[in-house]
Amino acid sequence: MNIEQVREQLHLLIDEVDDLYVLNGLYRNLAADKRQRDQYEKEKAKKAVKKN
């Protein structure tokens, strides 16, 4: 393998890692949003039960 091939492979790996990093960040944000929404719904349901 010559230096150009190594460089190209390195760039491809960096792109893959970058994509995984971005996807992982998106997943974490979506999971956190879901947890917050679930907590809000639980609190809302508790308030409705207390009100009745």
LUMMITOR-689316 format. One line per field, with one value per atom (N, C-alpha, C, O): x, y, z; atom name; residue in one letter. Coordinates in Angstrom, 1 decimal, padded with zeros to 4 digits. Layout:
% residues N
xx	X	...
yy	Y	...
zz	Z	...
mike	CA	...
keti	A	...
//
This chain:
% residues 52
xx	000.8	000.0	000.9	001.8	000.6	001.4	000.8	-000.3	001.5	001.1	-000.3	-001.1	-000.6	-001.8	-003.0	-004.1	-002.8	-003.8	-004.1	-005.2	-003.0	-003.1	-003.8	-004.7	-003.5	-004.1	-005.6	-006.5	-006.0	-007.4	-008.2	-009.3	-007.5	-008.2	-008.4	-009.4	-007.4	-007.5	-008.6	-009.4	-008.7	-009.8	-011.2	-012.1	-011.3	-012.5	-012.9	-014.0	-011.9	-012.1	-012.5	-013.4	-011.9	-012.2	-013.7	-014.4	-014.1	-015.4	-016.4	-017.5	-016.1	-017.0	-017.1	-018.2	-016.0	-016.0	-016.8	-017.6	-016.6	-017.3	-018.8	-019.6	-019.2	-020.7	-021.2	-022.3	-020.4	-020.9	-021.0	-022.0	-020.1	-020.1	-021.4	-022.1	-021.7	-022.9	-024.2	-025.1	-024.2	-025.4	-025.6	-026.7	-024.5	-024.6	-025.1	-025.9	-024.6	-025.1	-026.6	-027.3	-027.0	-028.5	-029.3	-030.3	-028.8	-029.5	-029.6	-030.7	-028.5	-028.5	-029.5	-030.3	-029.6	-030.5	-032.0	-032.8	-032.2	-033.6	-034.0	-035.1	-033.1	-033.3	-033.6	-034.6	-032.9	-033.1	-034.4	-035.2	-034.8	-036.1	-037.2	-038.2	-037.1	-038.1	-038.3	-039.4	-037.1	-037.2	-037.9	-038.8	-037.6	-038.2	-039.7	-040.5	-040.1	-041.5	-042.3	-043.4	-041.6	-042.3	-042.5	-043.5	-041.5	-041.6	-042.7	-043.4	-042.7	-043.8	-045.2	-046.1	-045.3	-046.6	-047.0	-048.2	-046.0	-046.3	-046.8	-047.7	-046.1	-046.4	-047.8	-048.6	-048.1	-049.4	-050.5	-051.6	-050.2	-051.2	-051.4	-052.6	-050.4	-050.5	-051.3	-052.2	-051.1	-051.9	-053.3	-054.2	-053.6	-055.0	-055.7	-056.9	-055.0	-055.6	-055.8	-056.9	-054.9	-055.1	-056.3	-057.0	-056.4	-057.5	-058.9	-059.8	-058.9	-060.2	-060.4	-061.4
yy	-001.2	000.0	001.2	001.4	002.1	003.4	004.4	004.2	005.5	006.6	007.2	007.5	007.3	007.8	006.9	007.4	005.6	004.7	004.7	004.6	004.8	004.9	006.2	006.1	007.3	008.5	008.5	008.9	007.9	007.7	006.9	007.2	005.8	004.9	005.6	005.5	006.4	007.2	008.2	008.3	008.9	009.8	009.1	009.7	008.0	007.2	006.8	006.9	006.4	006.0	007.2	007.1	008.3	009.6	010.0	010.3	009.9	010.2	009.2	009.7	008.0	007.0	007.3	007.3	007.6	007.9	009.2	009.3	010.2	011.4	011.2	011.7	010.4	010.0	009.3	009.6	008.4	007.7	008.6	008.5	009.5	010.5	011.4	011.6	011.8	012.7	011.9	012.3	010.6	009.8	009.5	009.5	009.2	009.0	010.2	010.1	011.4	012.6	012.8	013.2	012.5	012.7	011.7	012.0	010.5	009.4	009.9	009.8	010.4	010.9	012.0	012.0	012.9	014.0	013.5	014.0	012.6	012.1	011.3	011.4	010.5	009.8	010.7	010.5	011.8	012.7	013.4	013.6	013.8	014.4	013.5	013.9	012.2	011.2	011.1	011.0	011.0	010.9	012.2	012.0	013.3	014.6	014.5	014.9	014.1	014.1	013.1	013.3	011.9	010.9	011.4	011.2	012.1	012.7	013.7	013.7	014.5	015.6	014.9	015.4	013.9	013.2	012.6	012.6	012.0	011.4	012.4	012.2	013.6	014.6	015.2	015.5	015.3	015.8	014.9	015.3	013.6	012.6	012.6	012.5	012.7	012.8	014.0	013.9	015.2	016.4	016.2	016.7	015.5	015.3	014.4	014.6	013.4	012.5	013.2	013.0	014.0	014.8	015.8	016.0	016.3	017.3	016.7	017.3	015.4	014.7	014.2	013.5
zz	000.0	000.0	000.0	000.8	-000.9	-000.9	-000.1	000.5	000.1	001.0	000.6	001.5	-000.7	-001.1	-000.7	-000.3	-000.8	-000.4	001.1	001.5	001.8	003.3	003.7	004.5	003.0	003.3	003.0	003.7	001.9	001.5	002.5	002.9	002.9	003.9	005.2	005.9	005.6	006.8	006.8	007.7	005.6	005.5	005.5	006.1	004.9	005.0	006.4	006.8	007.2	008.6	009.4	010.3	009.2	009.9	009.6	010.5	008.4	008.0	008.7	009.2	008.7	009.4	010.9	011.5	011.5	013.0	013.2	014.2	012.4	012.5	012.3	013.1	011.4	011.2	012.4	012.9	013.0	014.2	015.4	016.2	015.5	016.6	016.5	017.5	015.3	015.1	015.3	016.0	014.8	015.1	016.5	017.1	017.2	018.7	019.4	020.3	019.0	019.7	019.4	020.3	018.2	017.9	018.7	019.2	018.8	019.6	021.1	021.7	021.6	023.0	023.2	024.2	022.3	022.4	022.3	023.1	021.4	021.3	022.5	023.0	023.1	024.3	025.4	026.2	025.6	026.6	026.5	027.4	025.2	025.0	025.3	025.9	025.0	025.4	026.9	027.4	027.6	029.1	029.6	030.5	029.1	029.6	029.3	030.2	028.1	027.7	028.6	029.1	028.8	029.7	031.1	031.7	031.7	033.0	033.1	034.0	032.0	032.0	032.0	032.7	031.2	031.1	032.4	032.8	033.1	034.4	035.4	036.1	035.4	036.3	036.0	036.9	034.7	034.3	034.7	035.2	034.6	035.0	036.5	037.0	037.3	038.7	039.1	040.0	038.5	038.8	038.5	039.2	037.4	037.0	038.0	038.3	038.5	039.5	040.8	041.4	041.2	042.4	042.3	043.2	041.1	040.9	040.9	041.4	040.5	040.5	041.8	042.1
mike	N	CA	C	O	N	CA	C	O	N	CA	C	O	N	CA	C	O	N	CA	C	O	N	CA	C	O	N	CA	C	O	N	CA	C	O	N	CA	C	O	N	CA	C	O	N	CA	C	O	N	CA	C	O	N	CA	C	O	N	CA	C	O	N	CA	C	O	N	CA	C	O	N	CA	C	O	N	CA	C	O	N	CA	C	O	N	CA	C	O	N	CA	C	O	N	CA	C	O	N	CA	C	O	N	CA	C	O	N	CA	C	O	N	CA	C	O	N	CA	C	O	N	CA	C	O	N	CA	C	O	N	CA	C	O	N	CA	C	O	N	CA	C	O	N	CA	C	O	N	CA	C	O	N	CA	C	O	N	CA	C	O	N	CA	C	O	N	CA	C	O	N	CA	C	O	N	CA	C	O	N	CA	C	O	N	CA	C	O	N	CA	C	O	N	CA	C	O	N	CA	C	O	N	CA	C	O	N	CA	C	O	N	CA	C	O	N	CA	C	O	N	CA	C	O	N	CA	C	O	N	CA	C	O
keti	M	M	M	M	N	N	N	N	I	I	I	I	E	E	E	E	Q	Q	Q	Q	V	V	V	V	R	R	R	R	E	E	E	E	Q	Q	Q	Q	L	L	L	L	H	H	H	H	L	L	L	L	L	L	L	L	I	I	I	I	D	D	D	D	E	E	E	E	V	V	V	V	D	D	D	D	D	D	D	D	L	L	L	L	Y	Y	Y	Y	V	V	V	V	L	L	L	L	N	N	N	N	G	G	G	G	L	L	L	L	Y	Y	Y	Y	R	R	R	R	N	N	N	N	L	L	L	L	A	A	A	A	A	A	A	A	D	D	D	D	K	K	K	K	R	R	R	R	Q	Q	Q	Q	R	R	R	R	D	D	D	D	Q	Q	Q	Q	Y	Y	Y	Y	E	E	E	E	K	K	K	K	E	E	E	E	K	K	K	K	A	A	A	A	K	K	K	K	K	K	K	K	A	A	A	A	V	V	V	V	K	K	K	K	K	K	K	K	N	N	N	N
//
